[in-house]
Amino acid sequence: MLTLHFAPNSRAVRTLWLLEELGLEYELNRMDFHPKDLKSDAHRARHPLGRIPVLEDGDVTIWESGAIAEYILERHKNGGLKPSPDASNYPKYLQWFHYCEGMVMPPINTIVVHTILLPPERRDETALGQAQRLLGRAVQPVEEDMVGKEYLAGDFTAADTMLGHSIMMANRMGIVNDAHPNLLGYIERLKARPALQKAFEFDTV
Ligand SMILES: N[C@@H](CCC(=O)N[C@@H](CS)C(=O)NCC(=O)O)C(=O)O
């Protein structure tokens, strides 16, 4: 049985969403997004930094949302929701899948730190402004690439559970806005998916 270690308002919803899209059975260890749970000895034994998501599968424990997605696709769905390597949309799938944690999440992390996590007196307006500009530049190629497409790789794939989630976060932060009509349409399509609605029952983006 797969067990997802999860807390609301986090990247862990990506894994939940993917599990729902694939129709896999899983157990959810729903923790609070709070050090009492995430930095507990029990959770640090699963993830040395006390972060989420973490997936357990028998004697396997794996963390990093992208690695977890690949693990699920390879071990439990035989490549479902992932184009085969010789498919024309495979390079695009790979690119957008990894663009999420590589390019879009770093400025999002900085924005969260300087708007929510740090106490007001330690927030840095310069760092915040830089991250907002960086995020604005990072979402632009996604906006341009969405022309005439429903999803990042054409068909819905696991890349959408990764980068699609980040695009929704950037929208909540006001960085994806009316200047990004293709991304706004994309977000509406994602939100209409029953699997995402199910995942959101446990979460808010
Ligand atoms: N690159 C990692 C990031 C993991 C991560 O930082 N998760 C956040 C939640 S979105 C977390 O656990 N934060 C708790 C903390 O920093 O204490 C991934 O994609 O899984």
The ligand as an SDF file (V2000), in Angstrom:
LIG
                    3D

 20 19  0  0  0  0  0  0  0  0999 V2000
   11.8620   20.2760   -3.7610 N   0  0  0  0  0  0  0  0  0  0  0  0
   11.0360   19.6790   -2.7250 C   0  0  0  0  0  0  0  0  0  0  0  0
   10.5500   20.7650   -1.7830 C   0  0  0  0  0  0  0  0  0  0  0  0
    9.9180   20.1780   -0.5230 C   0  0  0  0  0  0  0  0  0  0  0  0
    9.4380   21.2980    0.3910 C   0  0  0  0  0  0  0  0  0  0  0  0
   10.1640   22.2680    0.6550 O   0  0  0  0  0  0  0  0  0  0  0  0
    8.1990   21.1730    0.8760 N   0  0  0  0  0  0  0  0  0  0  0  0
    7.6570   22.1850    1.7440 C   0  0  0  0  0  0  0  0  0  0  0  0
    6.1580   22.2630    1.5850 C   0  0  0  0  0  0  0  0  0  0  0  0
    5.6620   22.9240    0.0220 S   0  0  0  0  0  0  0  0  0  0  0  0
    7.9100   21.8310    3.1940 C   0  0  0  0  0  0  0  0  0  0  0  0
    7.8880   20.6690    3.5480 O   0  0  0  0  0  0  0  0  0  0  0  0
    8.1180   22.8320    4.0520 N   0  0  0  0  0  0  0  0  0  0  0  0
    8.2480   22.6090    5.4500 C   0  0  0  0  0  0  0  0  0  0  0  0
    9.4390   23.3090    6.0410 C   0  0  0  0  0  0  0  0  0  0  0  0
   10.1640   23.9790    5.3030 O   0  0  0  0  0  0  0  0  0  0  0  0
    9.6340   23.1720    7.2330 O   0  0  0  0  0  0  0  0  0  0  0  0
    9.8900   18.9020   -3.3840 C   0  0  0  0  0  0  0  0  0  0  0  0
    9.5680   19.1920   -4.5380 O   0  0  0  0  0  0  0  0  0  0  0  0
    9.3330   17.9850   -2.7490 O   0  0  0  0  0  0  0  0  0  0  0  0
  1  2  1  0
  2  3  1  0
  2 18  1  0
  3  4  1  0
  4  5  1  0
  5  6  2  0
  5  7  1  0
  7  8  1  0
  8  9  1  0
  8 11  1  0
  9 10  1  0
 11 12  2  0
 11 13  1  0
 13 14  1  0
 14 15  1  0
 15 16  2  0
 15 17  1  0
 18 19  2  0
 18 20  1  0
M  END
$$$$
